[in-house]
């Protein structure tokens, strides 16, 4: 049983392996799980008709998965974890805040998956307490995260097939049992504010993976075509998520007396569905635990260089022990907690994603000094003020457009309650970052290659720090 040796270091070309299609299996299995059911049920629960729920689900997932798939392309090209590459935009120390945020998001998502797995497993075994069930499902998750990258991929390849067969049976059984009576009018056009709010839920459901997606593509050979990496990631993310979310929306719309899609599916297909759904979260929880470890180890190495790449097991255990108490204490209010978690993700992640993608695809066009990502005295320096300004501006510009239970911004009120903060948060920081790059950085090209995937000459950027 080979355990992953590398942690946050560059994956050398000779250690690269796999095919782009491996990413499809990983992300297909990752989203073919009960959390997609819970999220899909929110659309009709919040007041959309089935037809408009379908539109919101498909639109939100596509819009959210596009930037995620573009982030995935960075993995084979650079061979480093996603948040290591963030140092190019924010500086060696400037990226520390984002590393901390991503770590918090990691154990928050991990806690959510463990709580839902525990609840579902306890329902399958009536004599088992939810707390015991949560502890039990954490064992395979911990094992996979400890074994590392390749074992997570192997698990998800098997899970994608097994879960796909089970969910196909559940889908066919549901449609033959429920019929086609949805119970509302397809012509009922929802208020724009409600529709956009629901679209945002599904967009951020995908976007939560943006800080982690390159972690699982970085072992691919550097000559893997970018289009294949994009397509495998995008389709894997969208197909499975949309499938289960549409199924959940259908069940809830057809049975308005219930708000629990899983309960209806169990009634139609049998209690074994509970066990399948409880186990379906193992892979996605392991991916989040593993990526949380990468962020924590990167942060530890930034603040105390002697820990660079050496605290892998400790990083996994810290993420586990921080997330587990939240799962054990907060499972009673899971849906509310998870919805609030998605809102935080939406606010924090989108400006970072915008800056990162603008830098990779437009400012630097994929040309990075990879060794300099690991030192505060390299090309990217300690602080990159352009990235920090663009990110902070992105956060600030989102605030007036937010419409949530706790706060409604003036711009959202002027738009009759429509929450377009996520759209503004994608566009504005990217434009600010590119404008600052254009104003303050002059680019010239000299001889030598810097990234494993290309041999285009060394790019010297005057005014970099």
N, C-alpha and C positions, 0 to 999 in steps of 0.2 A: 504494500500500500504506500505509494509515493506521495509525500507531503510536499506542497509547494515550497520552494526554497526562496524565491524572490518575494519581496514585499512591495516597497515603493520604488525600488531601483528600476533603471531602464532595462527593458527586456532585450537582451542581445539578439541580433538577427539569427544566430545559430540556434537559439532557443524558441524561435517562432514556430508555430504549428497551427493546424486547423484550417477550416474553410469558412467562407462568409456564411454559408448556409447554417453553420452551427449557431449563429446568432439568432436565426429564425426560431430554432427549437428552444433556445434559452428564453427568449422573450415571449414566445407563444405559451410555453409552460408557465412562465412567470405571471402572466395575466389571466390564465385560465384557472381562476381560483375564486373562493367565496367572496373576497373583497370586491371583485368586479360585480358580483351579484348585489351586494349591499349598495354599491355606488349606482348601479343601474336602476335600482328600485327608487332612488331619490327623485328621478325625473317625474314620474306620475305622482309620487307622494307630495311633491312641491306644487302640483297643480297643472302639469302639462297633459294634454291628451296623448294617446298612444302614438299617433302620427307625428305630433310635434316632439314627443319624447325621442322618437327614432331619429328625427332630424338633428336634434340637439346632441344626442349621443354620438352619431356619426361625425358631425361637424366638430364637436369638441375633441374627440379622439384624434381626428386627422390633424387639426391645428396644433394640438399638443405634441403629437408624435413626430411632426416634421422637424422641429429643432432638436428633439432627442436623437433622431437618426443622423442629423448633421453632426452632433457631438460624437456619435459613435465612430465616425470616419477618422477622428483624431487619434483613436487608439492604435490602429495598425501603423499609421504614419509616424507617430512619435514614440510609441512603445512605453508610455508612462501612464499612471493613473490620471483620471480626469482632473482632480484637484491639484496635482503637481503642476500641470500645465497652466493652471490659473495664476501661478506666480508670474507668468509672462505679462499678464495684464495688470496685476496689483502689486508686484514686487515680492521678494522673498518673505519679508515680514508683513507686508500689506495684505497678503492672502490669508493670514492667520485668522482674522475675524471670520472669513468665509469658511475656513476649515472647521472652526468651532460651530458655526451655524449648521453646516452639513452634518457634523457629528450629532448635533441635537436632533436634526431631522431624521437621521439614521435610527437612533434609538427610539424616536417617537413612532416612526413607521414600524419598527420591530415590535414595539410594545403593542401597537394596534393589531398587527397580525397575530401575535401570541394570544392576545385577549380573545380575538375572534375564533382562533383555533381551539382554545380552551373551552369557550362557551359551546361550540359545536360538538366537540368531543364529549363533553359532559352530558349533552343532550342525548348522545348515542348510548352512553353508559349511564343509566339513571342513578346508579349507586355511587358514582364518582363526583367529587366536588369540582367546581370550576378551577379552584386553585391548584389542585393536584393535576388536573388535565393540562393546565398551562405549563406546569413544570415538566410533565411528560413530553409534550410536543417540543419543548425547548431542547431536548437531548439530541435528536437527529439534526436540528438546526445548528447547534453548537458543533457537532461533529463535522458537518459539511463545511462550515466556515473555517474550522481549524485545518481541515485537509486542503482547502484552498480552491483556486480558480478552476483547475481541470475537473475536480470532483463535482463542483457545482454545475459545470456544463454537462457532465455525465448524468447527474441526477435529473436535470431538466430535460435532457433528451428522452429519457425513459418516461418521465412525468408527462411530457407533452403527448406522447402516444397513449398512455393509459388514461390520462384525464380527458384527452380528446375523444376516445371511444366512449367513456362514461358519460361525458357531457352530450355527445351525439345521441346516445340512448335517452338521456333525460329530456333533451329537446324534442325528440320524436314522440316520446310518451306524453309530454306536456301538451303538444299540439293536438294529439289524438284524444286526449282526455278533456281539454278545455274547449276545443272547437275554435270558432272564429269570432265569437261575440266579445268584443272589446268593451262595450258598455259606455262609450262616449262618442261624441261627434268629431269626425276627422276635420270638419270645417271650423272647429273652435280655435280661432287664432289667439294665442296667448299674448299678454302684454309684453312689449319688447324687453322691459326690465327683467321680467321673470325668465324669458327665453335666454337672454344673455347670461343671467346668473347661472342657469343650468348648464349652458354651453361651457362656462368657465369651470364648473365642477369637473367636467370630463376632460377639459384641456389640461387642468392642473393634475388630474389623475395620471396623465402621461408625463407631464413636465417634472413630476417628483423624481423621475429617473434620470433627468439630465445630468446631475452632478456625478452619476455613478456609471453611466452607460459605457464610457470608454474603458472602465476598469475591466470589462469583459470582452473587449475587442483588442486589447493591447498585445495579446499573445499571437494574433494573426500575422502572417508574413507581411512585410511592408509593401509588397507588390500586389496585394489583393486590390482589385479595382474598387475605387470609392463608391461607384454606383451599386455594386453588389453589397457592400457593407451597409449602405443606406437602405437598400430595398429589403434586405433580410431583417434589419432592425425594425424598420417602419412596419412591414407586414406582420412580423411576429408580435409587435406591440399592439397593433390595431385590430387584427383579425380576432384574436382570442378575447380581448377586452370588449369589443363591440358585440361579439357573439353572446357572451354571458350577460352583458348589460341590456341588450335588446330582449333577451329571454326574461330577465327580471322585470323589465318594464312591461312586457306583455302579460306576465303573470299577475302583477299588481293592478294593471289597468283592467284586466278581465275579472279580477276579484277585488273590487274596491273596498270590501269589508275587511280585508287584511292588509297590513303594511309589511308583512314579512314574506318575501319571495321564497326564501329557503323553506319555510314551513309549508308553503303550497307545493313546492317541488317534492318535498318528502311525502306529502299526502298522496301525490300522484304517482311517484316512482318507487317509493319504499324508504324505509329508515336507513338503508345502506348509504343513501345520498349524504347523510350527516357525516359518516366516516370518511367518505371520499372528499367532502368539502373541508373537513378538519385537516386532512393530510395534504390538501392542495396548496396550503400556505407554506409548507416546509421549504420549498425551493426559493420562493420570494423572500421569506424571512432570512434565509441563509445568505442570499445576495446582499440584503441590506446590512446584515451583521458583518459580513466580510468587508463591504465598502465603508461601513462605519469604522472598522478597524484601520483601514487605509488612511482615512482622514485623521484619526486620532494619532496614528504613528507619524504621519506627516507633521502634524501639529507639535507632537513631542520632539521630533527631530529638529523642527524650526527653533523651538525654545531652548532645547538642550541637545546640541548636535551629537553628543555621544550616544544618544538613543536612536540615531538614524537607522531605520530598517531593522532594529533588533528587538523591538517590543511587540512582535506580531501576536503572540499568544496573549500577552497582557492586554493589548488593544481589543482583542475579541472578548476577553473576560470583562473588561471595564464596560464595553458596550452592552454586553449581556446583563451585567449586574445593575446597570443604570436603567435599562429598559424593563427588566422583569418586575421590579416593584410597581412600576407604573401600570403594567398589565394586570398584576394581581390586585391592585387597589382600584383601578379605573374601569374594569370590565363591565360594571353595572350601567355605566353611562357611555357605552362604546360608540353609538352612532353620533351622539353630540360631540364627543371627544374627537372622533375621526373627522367630522365635518369641520370643526375648528382647526384641526391639524392641516387639512387641505387649504384652508384660508391663509394660514401662516405661510405654507409652502408657496402659494400663489404670490403673496406679497414679496417674499424674500428672494425666491429663486429666479423670477423672470428678469429683473434687471441684470443679474449676474450672467444669465444665459445670453442675453442680448449683447453684453460687452464681450463675452468670450467668443461668440460666433462672429461678431464684427471684427475682432482682432484676428481670428484664425483665417477667415475667408476673404477679408477685404484689406485689412491693414498689413498683415504679414504674408497672406496668401499661402499659409502652411509652412513657411520657412522659419524654423526656430533653432536657436542654439541650445540643444537639449541638455548638455552638461551644465550650462549656466543656470538651469532651473534648480540646481541642487546647491547653490552657493549664494550668499548675500553679496558677494563681491563680483559677481559675474555681470553679464550683459543686462540683466533685468533689475539689478540693484536691490536695495532693501525695500524701497517703496516706489511704486509707479503711480504718481499722482493723477495721471490722466484716467486710468482705470478707476481709481478710487472716487474721483470727482464724478465721472459718468455714472458709477453705481449709486452713489449717494443721491445724485440728481434724479436717477430713476426711481429710487424709493420715495423721494419727496414728491415727484410728479404723480405717483400712483395715489397718494393720500386723498386728494380732492375728488378722485373718481371712484373711491371705494363705497360700496353700499352693502354693509353687513349688519347683523343684528345689534352689534355693540356701537357701530359708528356709521354714519352716512355723510359723505363729503359734499361740499357745496356744488361741485360739478355734477355729481351723481344726481343730486336733487334737481338741478337744472335740466338734466336729461330724463326727468320723470322716473328716477330711481334706477336707471340702467347702469350696471357696474361694468365699465370698460377699462378698469384699472390695468388689467392684464394686457390689453392691447396697447395702451399708452406705455406700459412698462417694458414692452418689447421694442417699441419703435424709438422712443425718446433717448434712452441711454445709449443705444447703438449709434444714433446720429451724433450725439454729443461726443462720444468716444472717437468716432471717425473724424469729426471736425477738429478735435484737439490733436489727433495724430497728424492730420494734414498741416496744421498750423505750426507744430513744434518739433516734428521729426522729419529729418531729411534722409532719404534712403539712397545708398550707393551699393554697387555690387563688385566684389573682388573675388579672387580664386579660392576655392575649397568648399567642400560640402559640409552641412551641419546636421541635417536630419537624415535618418536611416533610409527614407523612402525616395530621396531625390538627390541629384548631383548637379545643382543649378548654380553653385557659387555661394560664397559667404555674403550675407547681407549685412552691411554696416549701417546702423541707424543712428545718426548723430542727434543728440538730445534725448537719448533713450531714457535716462534716469531723471 
